[in-house]
Amino acid sequence: MPFNLLSIRRTYKNVNRVRQIVNVFLKYGFGKVIDQLHLSKYVPFRKRLRAFGEWTPLKGPTAAEGLRMACEELGPSFIKLAQILSTRPDLISREFADEFKKLQDNVPPFPTSDLIRIIEEETRLPLDQVFSTFDRTPVAAASIAQVHHGTLIDGSDVIIKVQRPRIEEQIETDISILTSVAQLMEKYIPESSFYNPSGIIEEFARTVRKELDFNEEARNCIKFKRNFEDHPDVHIPKVYTDFTTDRILVLEMLPGCRIDDIEGITRMGLDRKRLAKVGVDAYFKQVLEDGFFHADPHAGNIFAMPDGRIGFMDFGIVGRVSPEMRETMANTFLALIHKDFDRLIDEYIELGLVPEHVDIDLFRRDFKSDLADFLEPLYGLTLSELNFAEYMDTVTRLAIRHKLKIPSDLILVNKAMLILENLGRELDPHFDFIAAAEPYATKILGDRVRPTKLYERARKNVMDISDFLILFPKQMKQIIRKVLKDDLHVKMTHIGLEKLIRDMDRSSNRIAFSMIISAILLSSAIMHAMSVGPSFYGMSVLGFSAFGFAFIMGIWLIISIIRSGRL
């Protein structure tokens, strides 16, 4: 059975959720996909009978719009999955990514009784022994948690992030279902393997599980605070670890206003140009110096404080950049600053993961040719006139066209940079975003040629060579031994065989269905001839009923064959 219903019932006892998901996707015009995945058994018989084996797509919304509305209706897990996919246009195409960006996970708050119960269960203290004041009206309510203001007994103003009741159980159920659906896609829709459905669900499960663990978010916040402890212009809130668990998070409340609140910034008398520089500098320090960055720096997570400092909030989504990638990114920034466009293109190719079967020289030449039309106008512009957001968007589109598999952390970096440039230009229309990266990029490349770095790199290369010299003879000996024993196996991948098997399976099912109809018709004739059972006007009621059933099934079979276009 392609979808192990008994396993889901035994593990999660929530088969109704499977039916709900199937029916929601059917509602938004994905009946053909449901049929391809062999999930139509979860569709009510009445709907299957009405479709006669041919699902009609929903008229009105596009596939991307329909998928976005289906995710919105199915709740937290699917909303989070779509939001994560919105940052991966290289995997799902620009059309779907742009549509998923419209998803908002604002939902009604959950009952106050559940809120108080969760806080008291997690802290093991009555509410009034933790907080001297507690605002029961949430500041924000999202699909996974909601946020409240309060004051601790010691007088500290805090924000309290409280996880929704039973949300972890629901998300784990959906992850299990989505994992099975991804496996079905790879089995029955071979062309979907390019998008790696199982890999997408694994990345989603890893991300959302981290977001569900508020202790993980607290650790991220503490690490950011340590990274910026000597930075006078950036403030990371304090974590109150005594009251933080995996379901509640208590953080210092930051005074001030959102970074995009221009009126609020003006009222506090702050220098907008300085704020733009401090914010972008802080981010470049995270990416190009620390290798650990805030991956969701939208305006609601960055605060302008009355003393002129920048404050960051919400550390549930973070990214990491390896030293090798930091060097490549530094080269990219410097190439753009110095208008060395040949080097710039080479660095972007290095950042992407080019498939092994691609001719690198041909790929490099084609990629440069595609970028030529975009790069040519940049020769006459000053750095402050460059639109970095447009530049990054164009490079991403070209990467998608050439099927570059861009690392997920690099996508997060690109997304954060686009957000930051928009915020920087909103604060200061003449802000030079690219030039702000130069000191950090130069420092990274300077560090690369330090004697200690050169020694470490040389030592690593020598170790790699020595490992190769030691292992190569052993591996060759094993291969020769297998050849002599006739024990050498060759793994072959059949392309298109799944479609042939599926067509043969469909044909054999139709033949079996036809034989069953023929047997029912023959039985009907025998029952009529022998007057089996009660009769009506000389005809056997059982025989007539069997004939009617066989007639309906025969018409259904004919219609499905005609609609398939393979009469």
C-alpha positions in Angstrom: 0.0 0.0 0.0 1.7 3.3 -1.1 0.5 5.3 1.9 0.8 3.3 5.1 -2.5 4.2 6.7 -2.1 1.6 9.5 1.3 3.0 10.4 -0.1 6.6 10.7 -3.0 5.4 12.8 -0.6 3.5 15.1 1.9 6.3 15.5 -0.2 9.4 15.4 -3.9 8.3 15.6 -4.9 11.1 13.3 -6.0 9.6 10.0 -8.6 12.3 9.7 -5.7 14.8 9.2 -4.7 12.9 6.1 -8.2 13.1 4.7 -8.4 16.8 5.5 -5.1 17.5 3.6 -6.2 15.5 0.6 -9.6 17.1 0.4 -8.2 20.7 0.8 -5.8 20.1 -2.1 -8.6 18.6 -4.1 -10.7 21.8 -3.3 -7.9 23.9 -4.9 -7.6 22.0 -8.1 -4.9 19.4 -7.4 -7.0 16.3 -8.0 -4.8 15.1 -10.8 -1.7 15.2 -8.4 -3.7 13.4 -5.8 -4.6 10.7 -8.4 -0.9 10.4 -9.5 0.2 9.9 -5.9 -2.5 7.1 -5.4 -4.1 9.1 -2.6 -7.6 9.3 -4.2 -8.7 6.5 -1.9 -8.9 9.2 0.8 -11.3 11.2 -1.3 -15.0 10.6 -0.5 -16.6 8.1 -2.9 -19.2 10.6 -4.0 -16.5 13.0 -5.3 -14.6 10.2 -7.0 -17.8 9.0 -8.7 -18.5 12.6 -9.9 -15.0 12.9 -11.3 -15.2 9.6 -13.3 -11.4 9.2 -13.0 -10.6 12.6 -14.5 -10.0 15.5 -12.1 -10.9 18.9 -13.4 -8.5 21.7 -12.3 -10.0 24.6 -10.3 -10.9 27.6 -12.6 -9.7 30.9 -11.4 -6.4 30.9 -9.4 -3.1 29.8 -10.9 -1.4 26.7 -9.5 0.8 28.9 -7.4 -2.2 30.8 -5.9 -4.1 27.6 -5.3 -1.1 26.0 -3.5 -0.7 29.2 -1.4 -4.4 29.2 -0.4 -4.3 25.4 0.4 -1.3 25.9 2.7 -3.0 28.9 4.3 -6.1 26.7 5.0 -4.1 23.8 6.4 -2.5 25.8 9.1 0.8 26.2 10.9 2.9 23.4 9.4 2.0 24.2 5.8 2.3 27.9 6.3 5.8 27.5 7.8 6.7 25.1 4.9 5.5 27.7 2.3 7.3 30.5 4.1 10.6 28.5 4.1 10.1 27.7 0.4 9.5 31.3 -0.4 13.2 31.9 0.3 14.2 29.1 -2.2 13.2 30.3 -5.7 16.0 28.1 -7.0 14.0 25.0 -5.9 10.4 25.9 -6.6 10.6 28.7 -9.3 10.1 32.4 -8.9 6.4 32.3 -9.5 5.7 30.0 -6.5 8.3 31.8 -4.3 6.6 35.2 -4.9 3.2 33.7 -4.2 4.3 32.1 -0.9 5.8 35.4 0.2 2.2 36.7 0.6 1.5 34.2 3.4 1.0 35.7 6.8 0.7 33.5 9.9 -1.2 36.0 12.0 -4.0 34.0 13.8 -6.4 34.6 16.6 -4.8 34.3 20.1 -5.4 31.1 22.1 -7.5 31.2 25.3 -6.0 33.0 28.4 -6.6 29.9 30.5 -4.3 27.9 28.3 -1.7 30.7 28.3 -1.6 30.8 32.1 -1.6 27.0 32.4 1.4 26.7 30.1 3.4 29.4 31.9 2.7 27.9 35.3 3.5 24.4 34.1 6.8 25.5 32.5 8.0 27.7 35.4 6.4 25.5 38.1 5.3 28.7 39.8 2.1 30.6 40.1 1.9 33.5 37.6 1.9 36.2 40.3 5.2 34.8 41.7 6.9 35.2 38.4 5.4 38.5 37.1 4.4 41.6 39.1 2.4 42.7 36.0 1.4 40.6 33.0 -0.5 41.9 30.0 -2.9 39.2 29.0 -3.6 40.8 25.6 -0.9 39.5 23.2 1.3 42.0 21.3 1.4 39.5 18.4 -0.2 36.1 17.8 1.4 33.8 15.2 0.9 30.2 14.2 3.5 28.7 16.6 3.5 31.2 19.5 2.2 34.5 20.8 4.0 37.3 22.5 3.0 39.2 25.7 4.5 42.1 27.7 5.1 41.8 31.4 7.2 42.9 34.4 9.2 40.4 36.5 9.1 40.5 40.3 12.5 42.2 40.3 11.0 45.0 38.2 12.6 44.1 34.8 10.4 44.8 31.8 10.2 41.7 29.6 8.5 40.1 26.6 7.2 36.6 27.0 6.9 34.3 24.0 4.5 31.4 24.7 4.1 28.4 22.5 0.6 27.4 21.4 -0.9 24.4 23.1 -0.4 21.0 21.3 1.3 22.7 18.4 4.3 20.3 18.6 2.0 17.3 18.2 0.2 18.8 15.2 3.5 19.7 13.5 5.0 16.3 14.1 1.9 14.7 12.6 2.1 16.9 9.5 5.9 16.2 9.1 5.2 12.5 9.1 2.4 12.9 6.5 4.6 15.3 4.3 7.5 12.9 4.5 5.3 10.1 3.1 3.9 12.4 0.4 7.4 13.4 -0.6 8.3 9.7 -1.0 5.2 9.1 -3.1 6.1 12.1 -5.3 9.6 10.6 -5.9 8.0 7.2 -6.7 5.1 8.1 -8.9 6.2 11.5 -10.3 9.8 11.0 -11.5 10.2 14.5 -12.8 9.8 15.8 -9.2 13.1 14.3 -8.2 14.9 17.4 -9.6 13.3 19.4 -6.7 14.3 16.8 -4.1 11.0 16.6 -2.2 12.4 14.5 0.6 15.3 16.9 1.0 12.9 19.8 1.2 10.8 18.1 3.9 14.0 17.2 5.9 15.2 20.8 5.8 11.7 22.0 6.8 11.5 19.5 9.7 14.9 20.5 10.9 14.1 24.2 10.7 10.6 24.1 12.3 11.8 21.7 15.1 14.5 24.3 16.0 11.9 27.0 16.0 9.7 25.0 18.3 12.6 24.7 20.8 12.7 28.0 22.6 15.8 26.9 24.5 17.6 26.8 21.1 16.4 30.3 20.4 17.7 31.4 23.8 21.1 29.8 23.0 21.2 31.7 19.7 20.4 35.0 21.5 23.2 34.4 24.1 25.6 33.7 21.3 24.7 36.9 19.5 25.1 38.8 22.8 28.6 37.4 23.3 29.5 38.3 19.7 28.4 41.9 20.2 29.5 42.4 23.8 32.3 44.8 22.7 30.2 46.6 20.1 28.9 49.9 21.6 26.2 50.5 18.9 24.4 47.2 19.0 22.3 45.8 21.8 21.2 42.2 22.1 18.5 41.5 24.7 19.2 39.6 27.9 17.7 36.1 28.2 16.1 35.3 31.6 17.2 31.7 31.7 15.5 31.0 35.0 12.1 31.4 33.3 13.0 30.1 29.9 12.0 26.6 28.8 11.5 24.8 25.5 7.9 26.3 25.4 8.3 29.8 26.9 11.0 32.4 26.3 11.5 35.4 28.5 13.6 38.3 27.0 14.5 41.8 28.0 12.1 44.3 26.5 13.9 46.8 24.2 12.8 50.4 24.4 12.4 52.5 21.2 10.6 51.8 18.0 10.8 49.7 14.8 13.6 50.5 12.5 11.1 51.5 9.7 9.1 53.9 12.0 10.6 57.1 10.6 8.3 59.3 12.6 9.3 57.6 15.9 13.0 57.8 15.0 12.5 61.6 14.3 10.7 62.1 17.6 13.7 60.5 19.4 16.0 62.9 17.6 18.1 60.1 16.1 20.4 60.4 13.1 18.8 58.2 10.4 22.0 58.0 8.3 24.0 56.8 11.3 21.3 54.2 12.1 21.5 52.8 8.6 25.2 52.5 8.8 25.2 50.9 12.3 22.5 48.3 11.2 24.2 47.3 8.0 27.6 47.2 9.6 26.3 44.9 12.3 24.9 42.5 9.8 28.1 42.4 7.8 30.0 41.7 11.0 27.6 38.7 11.5 28.0 37.3 8.0 31.6 38.1 7.1 33.3 38.0 10.5 31.3 35.8 12.9 29.8 33.4 10.3 26.6 33.4 12.4 23.9 35.7 11.4 20.3 36.7 12.1 18.4 35.2 9.1 15.1 37.1 9.5 16.1 40.8 9.8 12.8 42.4 8.9 11.7 45.7 10.3 9.7 44.1 13.2 12.9 42.4 14.5 15.2 45.5 14.5 14.7 48.4 16.9 16.0 51.9 17.0 16.7 52.6 20.7 16.5 56.1 22.3 20.3 56.1 23.0 21.0 55.6 19.3 21.8 51.9 19.5 20.3 49.2 17.2 18.6 46.3 18.9 17.9 42.9 17.4 15.0 40.6 18.4 13.7 37.1 17.5 16.5 34.7 17.0 14.5 31.6 16.0 15.9 31.6 12.5 19.7 31.9 12.1 22.2 31.0 9.4 25.8 29.9 9.4 28.5 30.7 6.9 31.6 28.5 6.6 35.1 30.1 6.5 35.4 29.0 2.8 32.1 30.6 1.9 33.0 33.8 3.8 36.2 34.1 1.7 34.2 33.6 -1.5 31.6 36.2 -0.5 34.4 38.6 0.4 35.9 38.1 -3.1 32.5 38.8 -4.5 32.0 42.1 -2.7 35.5 43.3 -3.6 35.0 42.3 -7.2 31.9 44.4 -7.4 33.5 47.4 -5.6 36.4 47.3 -8.0 34.2 46.5 -11.0 36.2 43.4 -11.7 33.2 41.7 -13.4 35.0 38.7 -14.8 36.2 37.8 -11.3 32.7 38.6 -10.0 31.1 36.0 -12.3 33.6 33.4 -11.4 32.9 33.9 -7.7 29.2 33.6 -8.1 29.7 30.3 -10.0 31.9 29.1 -7.1 29.2 30.0 -4.6 26.7 27.8 -6.4 26.8 24.0 -6.6 27.2 23.2 -10.3 25.9 19.7 -11.2 28.7 17.1 -11.8 27.5 16.3 -15.4 27.8 19.9 -16.5 30.7 21.0 -18.8 32.3 23.7 -16.5 33.9 25.6 -19.3 30.7 25.7 -21.4 28.7 26.6 -18.3 31.0 29.4 -17.3 30.9 30.8 -20.9 27.1 30.7 -21.1 26.6 32.2 -17.6 28.9 35.1 -18.5 27.1 35.6 -21.7 23.7 35.8 -19.9 25.1 38.3 -17.4 26.6 40.6 -20.1 23.4 42.5 -20.7 23.0 43.2 -17.1 26.6 44.1 -16.2 27.2 46.4 -19.1 25.2 49.4 -17.7 27.0 49.1 -14.4 30.3 50.3 -15.9 29.1 53.9 -15.9 27.6 54.0 -12.4 29.0 55.0 -9.0 28.7 52.6 -6.1 25.9 54.6 -4.5 23.9 54.4 -7.8 24.0 50.6 -7.9 20.8 48.8 -7.0 22.1 45.9 -5.0 18.6 44.3 -4.6 18.1 44.3 -8.4 21.6 42.9 -8.8 21.0 40.0 -6.4 17.6 39.3 -7.9 19.1 39.1 -11.4 21.9 36.8 -10.3 19.4 34.5 -8.5 17.2 34.3 -11.6 20.2 33.4 -13.7 21.2 30.7 -11.2 17.8 29.2 -11.4 17.9 29.3 -15.2 21.2 27.5 -15.2 20.0 25.0 -12.5 22.6 26.0 -9.9 21.7 24.4 -6.6 22.3 27.3 -4.3 23.2 26.4 -0.6 20.3 27.2 1.7 22.4 29.4 4.0 23.5 31.5 1.0 19.8 32.0 0.1 19.2 33.2 3.7 22.2 35.6 3.3 20.8 36.9 0.0 17.3 37.3 1.5 18.6 39.2 4.5 20.8 41.5 2.4 17.8 42.5 0.2 15.7 43.3 3.3 18.6 45.3 4.8 19.3 47.3 1.7 15.6 48.3 1.6 15.7 49.3 5.2 19.0 51.2 4.7 17.7 53.1 1.8 14.5 53.9 3.6 16.5 55.4 6.4 19.0 57.1 4.1 18.1 57.3 0.4 21.8 57.8 -0.5 23.1 54.9 1.6 26.0 53.0 -0.1 25.2 49.4 0.8 28.0 47.8 -1.2 30.8 50.0 0.1 29.8 49.2 3.7 31.0 45.6 3.1 34.5 46.7 1.9 36.2 46.9 5.4 35.0 43.4 6.4 35.7 41.8 3.0 39.2 43.4 3.0 39.9 42.1 6.5 38.9 38.5 5.6 41.1 38.5 2.5 43.9 40.0 4.6 43.6 37.3 7.2 43.8 34.7 4.5 47.4 35.6 3.7 48.6 35.7 7.3 51.5 33.2 8.0 49.3 31.2 10.5 46.6 30.8 7.9 49.0 29.9 5.1 50.7 27.3 7.4 47.3 25.8 8.4 46.2 25.6 4.7 49.5 24.0 3.7 49.3 21.5 6.5 45.8 20.5 5.5 46.8 20.0 1.9 49.8 17.8 2.9 47.4 15.8 5.1 45.0 15.3 2.2 47.8 14.2 -0.1 49.2 11.7 2.5 45.7 10.3 3.1 45.3 9.8 -0.7 48.7 8.0 -0.9 47.8 5.7 1.9 44.2 4.9 0.9 44.6 4.7 -2.9 46.6 1.4 -3.0 44.2 -0.2 -0.5 41.2 0.8 -2.6 42.8 -0.4 -5.8 43.6 -3.7 -4.1 39.9 -4.1 -3.1 38.7 -3.3 -6.6 41.1 -5.9 -8.2 40.0 -8.5 -5.6 36.4 -8.0 -6.5 37.1 -8.2 -10.2 39.0 -11.5 -9.8 36.1 -12.9 -7.7 33.6 -11.7 -10.2 32.0 -9.7 -7.4 32.0 -6.3 -9.0 28.5 -4.8 -9.1 27.3 -2.1 -11.4 24.4 0.1 -10.3 22.1 1.1 -13.2 19.4 3.8 -13.0 16.5 3.3 -15.3 15.1 6.6 -16.7 11.4 6.6 -17.4 10.9 3.0 -16.2 8.5 4.2 -13.5 6.2 5.7 -16.1 6.1 2.3 -18.0 5.4 0.4 -14.8 2.6 2.9 -14.0 1.0 2.5 -17.5 1.3 -1.3 -17.3 -0.3 -1.2 -13.9 -3.2 1.0 -15.2 -3.7 -1.3 -18.2 -3.8 -4.5 -16.1 -6.2 -2.8 -13.7 -8.5 -2.0 -16.6 -8.3 -5.5 -18.0 -9.2 -6.9 -14.5 -12.0 -4.4 -14.2 -13.4 -5.4 -17.6 -13.2 -9.1 -16.7 -15.1 -8.4 -13.5 -17.8 -6.5 -15.5 -18.0 -9.4 -17.9 -18.4 -11.9 -15.1 -21.2 -9.8 -13.6 -23.0 -9.6 -16.9 -22.7 -13.4 -17.4 -23.9 -14.0 -13.9 -26.9 -11.7 -14.6 -27.8 -13.6 -17.7 -27.6 -17.0 -15.8 -29.7 -15.6 -12.9 -32.3 -14.3 -15.4 -32.4 -17.6 -17.4 -32.8 -19.7 -14.2 -35.2 -17.2 -12.5 -33.0 -17.0 -9.4 -34.6 -15.2 -6.5 -37.8 -13.0 -6.7 -39.0 -11.9 -10.2 -40.7 -8.8 -11.5 -42.6 -9.1 -14.8 -40.8 -12.3 -15.5 -37.3 -10.9 -14.9 -35.1 -11.9 -12.0 -34.6 -9.0 -9.7 -31.1 -10.1 -8.7 -30.2 -10.6 -12.4 -31.5 -7.2 -13.4 -29.7 -5.5 -10.4 -26.4 -7.2 -11.4 -26.9 -6.1 -15.0 -27.6 -2.5 -13.9 -24.5 -2.4 -11.7 -22.3 -3.9 -14.5 -23.8 -1.3 -17.0 -22.9 1.6 -14.7 -19.3 0.3 -14.1 -18.9 -0.3 -17.9 -19.9 3.3 -18.7 -17.5 4.6 -16.0 -14.7 2.5 -17.5 -15.4 3.8 -21.1 -15.5 7.4 -19.9 -12.2 7.1 -18.1 -10.5 5.5 -21.1 -11.9 8.2 -23.5 -10.7 11.0 -21.1 -7.3 9.5 -20.9 -6.9 10.1 -24.6 -5.8 6.5 -25.1 -8.8 4.9 -26.7 
